[in-house]
């Protein structure tokens, strides 16, 4: 995110009309509503996910690897599909 909530971590609770609402992981959690396009999702190895686009949309998987770009920044997640263990 940008501005005062940069580097703030939390859990998305609502996605609607181009906005997201998320609850922070602060000692005293609070909710923030902001434009969806400025939010970055951080994936972790072992995290359960659901595919949202493509021919496997709706299927569950687990993050098995995080790939980095030429600058050393996270760029792609490799997902092991739950049903047949293919990437």
CNS distance restraints for C-alpha pairs under 8 A (distance, minus, plus):
assign (resid   1 and name CA) (resid   5 and name CA) 6.15 0.50 0.50
assign (resid   1 and name CA) (resid   6 and name CA) 4.78 0.50 0.50
assign (resid   1 and name CA) (resid   7 and name CA) 6.81 0.50 0.50
assign (resid   1 and name CA) (resid   8 and name CA) 7.59 0.50 0.50
assign (resid   1 and name CA) (resid  38 and name CA) 5.17 0.50 0.50
assign (resid   1 and name CA) (resid  39 and name CA) 4.80 0.50 0.50
assign (resid   1 and name CA) (resid  40 and name CA) 6.55 0.50 0.50
assign (resid   2 and name CA) (resid   6 and name CA) 4.83 0.50 0.50
assign (resid   2 and name CA) (resid  38 and name CA) 6.82 0.50 0.50
assign (resid   8 and name CA) (resid  24 and name CA) 6.99 0.50 0.50
assign (resid   8 and name CA) (resid  25 and name CA) 7.93 0.50 0.50
assign (resid   9 and name CA) (resid  24 and name CA) 5.77 0.50 0.50
assign (resid   9 and name CA) (resid  25 and name CA) 5.88 0.50 0.50
assign (resid  10 and name CA) (resid  22 and name CA) 6.16 0.50 0.50
assign (resid  10 and name CA) (resid  23 and name CA) 5.29 0.50 0.50
assign (resid  10 and name CA) (resid  24 and name CA) 4.01 0.50 0.50
assign (resid  10 and name CA) (resid  25 and name CA) 4.94 0.50 0.50
assign (resid  11 and name CA) (resid  22 and name CA) 5.27 0.50 0.50
assign (resid  11 and name CA) (resid  23 and name CA) 5.37 0.50 0.50
assign (resid  11 and name CA) (resid  24 and name CA) 6.57 0.50 0.50
assign (resid  11 and name CA) (resid  25 and name CA) 7.69 0.50 0.50
assign (resid  12 and name CA) (resid  20 and name CA) 6.81 0.50 0.50
assign (resid  12 and name CA) (resid  21 and name CA) 5.90 0.50 0.50
assign (resid  12 and name CA) (resid  22 and name CA) 4.10 0.50 0.50
assign (resid  12 and name CA) (resid  23 and name CA) 6.51 0.50 0.50
assign (resid  13 and name CA) (resid  20 and name CA) 7.53 0.50 0.50
assign (resid  13 and name CA) (resid  21 and name CA) 5.67 0.50 0.50
assign (resid  13 and name CA) (resid  22 and name CA) 5.18 0.50 0.50
assign (resid  13 and name CA) (resid  23 and name CA) 6.89 0.50 0.50
assign (resid  14 and name CA) (resid  20 and name CA) 5.52 0.50 0.50
assign (resid  14 and name CA) (resid  21 and name CA) 5.03 0.50 0.50
assign (resid  14 and name CA) (resid  22 and name CA) 6.92 0.50 0.50
assign (resid  15 and name CA) (resid  19 and name CA) 5.91 0.50 0.50
assign (resid  15 and name CA) (resid  20 and name CA) 4.51 0.50 0.50
assign (resid  15 and name CA) (resid  21 and name CA) 6.61 0.50 0.50
assign (resid  15 and name CA) (resid  36 and name CA) 7.80 0.50 0.50
assign (resid  16 and name CA) (resid  20 and name CA) 6.36 0.50 0.50
assign (resid  18 and name CA) (resid  35 and name CA) 6.03 0.50 0.50
assign (resid  18 and name CA) (resid  36 and name CA) 5.49 0.50 0.50
assign (resid  18 and name CA) (resid  37 and name CA) 7.59 0.50 0.50
assign (resid  19 and name CA) (resid  33 and name CA) 6.81 0.50 0.50
assign (resid  19 and name CA) (resid  34 and name CA) 5.53 0.50 0.50
assign (resid  19 and name CA) (resid  35 and name CA) 4.35 0.50 0.50
assign (resid  19 and name CA) (resid  36 and name CA) 4.71 0.50 0.50
assign (resid  20 and name CA) (resid  33 and name CA) 5.65 0.50 0.50
assign (resid  20 and name CA) (resid  34 and name CA) 5.67 0.50 0.50
assign (resid  20 and name CA) (resid  35 and name CA) 6.22 0.50 0.50
assign (resid  20 and name CA) (resid  36 and name CA) 5.33 0.50 0.50
assign (resid  21 and name CA) (resid  31 and name CA) 6.59 0.50 0.50
assign (resid  21 and name CA) (resid  32 and name CA) 5.48 0.50 0.50
assign (resid  21 and name CA) (resid  33 and name CA) 4.26 0.50 0.50
assign (resid  21 and name CA) (resid  34 and name CA) 6.58 0.50 0.50
assign (resid  22 and name CA) (resid  31 and name CA) 5.48 0.50 0.50
assign (resid  22 and name CA) (resid  32 and name CA) 5.46 0.50 0.50
assign (resid  22 and name CA) (resid  33 and name CA) 6.60 0.50 0.50
assign (resid  23 and name CA) (resid  29 and name CA) 6.25 0.50 0.50
assign (resid  23 and name CA) (resid  30 and name CA) 5.51 0.50 0.50
assign (resid  23 and name CA) (resid  31 and name CA) 4.40 0.50 0.50
assign (resid  23 and name CA) (resid  32 and name CA) 6.49 0.50 0.50
assign (resid  24 and name CA) (resid  29 and name CA) 5.06 0.50 0.50
assign (resid  24 and name CA) (resid  30 and name CA) 5.63 0.50 0.50
assign (resid  24 and name CA) (resid  31 and name CA) 6.36 0.50 0.50
assign (resid  24 and name CA) (resid  32 and name CA) 7.63 0.50 0.50
assign (resid  25 and name CA) (resid  29 and name CA) 5.73 0.50 0.50
assign (resid  26 and name CA) (resid  30 and name CA) 7.62 0.50 0.50
assign (resid  34 and name CA) (resid  38 and name CA) 7.83 0.50 0.50
assign (resid  35 and name CA) (resid  39 and name CA) 7.40 0.50 0.50
assign (resid  43 and name CA) (resid  47 and name CA) 6.99 0.50 0.50
assign (resid  43 and name CA) (resid  63 and name CA) 7.51 0.50 0.50
assign (resid  43 and name CA) (resid  77 and name CA) 7.51 0.50 0.50
assign (resid  44 and name CA) (resid  63 and name CA) 6.75 0.50 0.50
assign (resid  44 and name CA) (resid  66 and name CA) 7.74 0.50 0.50
assign (resid  45 and name CA) (resid  62 and name CA) 7.65 0.50 0.50
assign (resid  45 and name CA) (resid  63 and name CA) 4.93 0.50 0.50
assign (resid  45 and name CA) (resid  64 and name CA) 5.39 0.50 0.50
assign (resid  45 and name CA) (resid  65 and name CA) 5.96 0.50 0.50
assign (resid  45 and name CA) (resid  66 and name CA) 7.03 0.50 0.50
assign (resid  46 and name CA) (resid  62 and name CA) 5.75 0.50 0.50
assign (resid  46 and name CA) (resid  63 and name CA) 5.22 0.50 0.50
assign (resid  46 and name CA) (resid  64 and name CA) 6.13 0.50 0.50
assign (resid  47 and name CA) (resid  62 and name CA) 5.58 0.50 0.50
assign (resid  47 and name CA) (resid  63 and name CA) 5.46 0.50 0.50
assign (resid  48 and name CA) (resid  60 and name CA) 7.20 0.50 0.50
assign (resid  48 and name CA) (resid  61 and name CA) 5.87 0.50 0.50
assign (resid  48 and name CA) (resid  62 and name CA) 4.54 0.50 0.50
assign (resid  48 and name CA) (resid  63 and name CA) 6.57 0.50 0.50
assign (resid  49 and name CA) (resid  60 and name CA) 5.80 0.50 0.50
assign (resid  49 and name CA) (resid  61 and name CA) 5.37 0.50 0.50
assign (resid  49 and name CA) (resid  62 and name CA) 5.86 0.50 0.50
assign (resid  49 and name CA) (resid  63 and name CA) 7.20 0.50 0.50
assign (resid  50 and name CA) (resid  57 and name CA) 7.56 0.50 0.50
assign (resid  50 and name CA) (resid  58 and name CA) 5.85 0.50 0.50
assign (resid  50 and name CA) (resid  59 and name CA) 5.54 0.50 0.50
assign (resid  50 and name CA) (resid  60 and name CA) 4.33 0.50 0.50
assign (resid  50 and name CA) (resid  61 and name CA) 6.02 0.50 0.50
assign (resid  51 and name CA) (resid  56 and name CA) 6.44 0.50 0.50
assign (resid  51 and name CA) (resid  57 and name CA) 4.78 0.50 0.50
assign (resid  51 and name CA) (resid  58 and name CA) 5.25 0.50 0.50
assign (resid  51 and name CA) (resid  59 and name CA) 5.54 0.50 0.50
assign (resid  51 and name CA) (resid  60 and name CA) 6.36 0.50 0.50
assign (resid  51 and name CA) (resid  61 and name CA) 7.44 0.50 0.50
assign (resid  52 and name CA) (resid  56 and name CA) 7.94 0.50 0.50
assign (resid  52 and name CA) (resid  57 and name CA) 4.76 0.50 0.50
assign (resid  52 and name CA) (resid  58 and name CA) 5.82 0.50 0.50
assign (resid  53 and name CA) (resid  57 and name CA) 4.78 0.50 0.50
assign (resid  53 and name CA) (resid  58 and name CA) 7.82 0.50 0.50
assign (resid  59 and name CA) (resid  81 and name CA) 7.51 0.50 0.50
assign (resid  59 and name CA) (resid  82 and name CA) 7.88 0.50 0.50
assign (resid  60 and name CA) (resid  81 and name CA) 6.25 0.50 0.50
assign (resid  60 and name CA) (resid  82 and name CA) 5.84 0.50 0.50
assign (resid  60 and name CA) (resid  83 and name CA) 7.84 0.50 0.50
assign (resid  61 and name CA) (resid  79 and name CA) 5.92 0.50 0.50
assign (resid  61 and name CA) (resid  80 and name CA) 5.41 0.50 0.50
assign (resid  61 and name CA) (resid  81 and name CA) 4.17 0.50 0.50
assign (resid  61 and name CA) (resid  82 and name CA) 4.89 0.50 0.50
assign (resid  62 and name CA) (resid  79 and name CA) 5.42 0.50 0.50
assign (resid  62 and name CA) (resid  80 and name CA) 5.31 0.50 0.50
assign (resid  62 and name CA) (resid  81 and name CA) 6.52 0.50 0.50
assign (resid  62 and name CA) (resid  82 and name CA) 7.06 0.50 0.50
assign (resid  63 and name CA) (resid  77 and name CA) 6.41 0.50 0.50
assign (resid  63 and name CA) (resid  78 and name CA) 5.88 0.50 0.50
assign (resid  63 and name CA) (resid  79 and name CA) 4.57 0.50 0.50
assign (resid  63 and name CA) (resid  80 and name CA) 6.41 0.50 0.50
assign (resid  64 and name CA) (resid  77 and name CA) 7.54 0.50 0.50
assign (resid  64 and name CA) (resid  78 and name CA) 5.65 0.50 0.50
assign (resid  64 and name CA) (resid  79 and name CA) 5.49 0.50 0.50
assign (resid  64 and name CA) (resid  80 and name CA) 6.07 0.50 0.50
assign (resid  65 and name CA) (resid  77 and name CA) 5.87 0.50 0.50
assign (resid  65 and name CA) (resid  78 and name CA) 4.97 0.50 0.50
assign (resid  65 and name CA) (resid  79 and name CA) 7.15 0.50 0.50
assign (resid  66 and name CA) (resid  74 and name CA) 6.51 0.50 0.50
assign (resid  66 and name CA) (resid  75 and name CA) 7.46 0.50 0.50
assign (resid  66 and name CA) (resid  76 and name CA) 5.93 0.50 0.50
assign (resid  66 and name CA) (resid  77 and name CA) 4.59 0.50 0.50
assign (resid  66 and name CA) (resid  78 and name CA) 6.16 0.50 0.50
assign (resid  67 and name CA) (resid  74 and name CA) 5.85 0.50 0.50
assign (resid  67 and name CA) (resid  75 and name CA) 5.83 0.50 0.50
assign (resid  67 and name CA) (resid  76 and name CA) 5.12 0.50 0.50
assign (resid  67 and name CA) (resid  77 and name CA) 6.08 0.50 0.50
assign (resid  67 and name CA) (resid  78 and name CA) 7.41 0.50 0.50
assign (resid  68 and name CA) (resid  72 and name CA) 5.23 0.50 0.50
assign (resid  68 and name CA) (resid  73 and name CA) 5.11 0.50 0.50
assign (resid  68 and name CA) (resid  74 and name CA) 4.35 0.50 0.50
assign (resid  68 and name CA) (resid  75 and name CA) 5.14 0.50 0.50
assign (resid  68 and name CA) (resid  76 and name CA) 6.90 0.50 0.50
assign (resid  69 and name CA) (resid  73 and name CA) 5.54 0.50 0.50
assign (resid  69 and name CA) (resid  74 and name CA) 6.38 0.50 0.50
assign (resid  69 and name CA) (resid  75 and name CA) 5.64 0.50 0.50
assign (resid  78 and name CA) (resid  87 and name CA) 6.76 0.50 0.50
assign (resid  79 and name CA) (resid  87 and name CA) 5.62 0.50 0.50
assign (resid  80 and name CA) (resid  85 and name CA) 5.50 0.50 0.50
assign (resid  80 and name CA) (resid  86 and name CA) 5.82 0.50 0.50
assign (resid  80 and name CA) (resid  87 and name CA) 4.83 0.50 0.50
assign (resid  81 and name CA) (resid  85 and name CA) 5.03 0.50 0.50
assign (resid  81 and name CA) (resid  86 and name CA) 5.69 0.50 0.50
assign (resid  81 and name CA) (resid  87 and name CA) 6.25 0.50 0.50
